[in-house]
Amino acid sequence: MVPLLVHRLLLLCWRVFVRHRCTTSPFTISPLTFSADELLAQLRQRQFQPVYVLQGEEPYYIDHVADIIEQTALAEHERGFNQVILYGKDTDVAGILNQARRFPMMAERSVVIVKEAQAVADLESEKAWPFLEAYLKNPLASTVLVLCYKHKTLDSRKKLGKLLAAKDTKAAVLTSNRLYDNQVPAWLTAYVRSKGQQIAPQATAMLAEYIGTDLSRLINEVDKMMLNLPAGQPIDEDLVQKMVGISKEYNIFELQSALIRRDVLKANRILLYFEANPKASPLIPNLTLLFNYFSRLLALHQLPNPTDADWTRLGLKSTFARKDYQTGLKVFTPERTRAIIHLIRRADGQSKGIDSGSMSDGEILRELVWLILHPVPLQAVVG
């Protein structure tokens, strides 16, 4: 009986202490918009905000920031009573706020992370609005509330979006946007260097073109390669081909090179490989890569004397990345480049069943390659 009374007395004293601390320690932040690097720098210094709203189309940074908070805000022995993970489809605003208003038990803070917050049915409803507004304007100092609003952003025209921009809202906002294609090589190079490794320009270009702007997949592939690298050896083109599963001789990059150099024999060998191995080289990603090449080529045609800044803006910073474009400028006129872009769009429509009849993916790509290599007037193809 006595130990139980002592335990209850200690718990009551702790709650009084926390309540006093929450009401006498004013927040020093105003609603702020942070970049991912700024937030991560704060978290490394164990500086936590009372509310985080992590939103945007690029899920990598949303997940990464939330994971860092989950791993570092509390010691492992404190998490059982003081850390709660909720999922948007399984909760509502009332449930989130009930958890956020709980005082920590024998810890400095409590953590409430709402994953997939975009699935919270009443997040922007009129009924829940007054309660959400009241909390965001006066959150509990001992709680770290994290809302992971993935694949889109809160509508700035609606109440919640307006509230996050208000001066009296105690929230840190991160908007994680997808990178543009031309931003991927520089981002990827910086990421690899941050891990104490180096990556060759050829490897960077290949990963950026083959994987695109999916940061989670890029990081998975790069991390996998770095685990297999001897100390001091950079990631090169051969390692990318080996680890990412790109055939050294028969891949979309070699096909693109064959088209630029008008090497009909090599192009047909690659097409035969693609048809025999459809899973290794699906049509849609191949069309995307060809479209990106000819779109950039058309942009370069509009610049008679492109400067280094022009090349960089198109994501072609290295000499290696520029090589195929410099050749392409000599081979394809602006008019021909426009026609090829139209043909690639036509092939994309055919891959979705538009005017394709019973053509297979291999046949669609074979026809496209033939039309690129043989300058048939566009009117004869589409007319």
Disulfide bonds with the S-S distance in Angstrom:
none
